[in-house]
């Protein structure tokens, strides 16, 4: 799980996108937001969800960079909000885990 968090730390996105994501993450509810992004069904564990979100976000970022007409800023921010929210859950879980 630490690898996922370190991968997230290496991501560099426009400041405004990340600011919107951090603000939106304050209201993030995984049971509401994740099914809309990942599809309905059983919610995956935090690490799995974060990995899937990172894949989706990478595609959206590529669309943004090339100026694809199908790019959706709203969807991109929505996915970033979920990524920040899931990362916070994952980080809090790893902070609470006993050290070995």
Helices and strands as residue ranges (DSSP letters): H 2-10, H 15-25, H 30-38, H 46-66, H 73-96
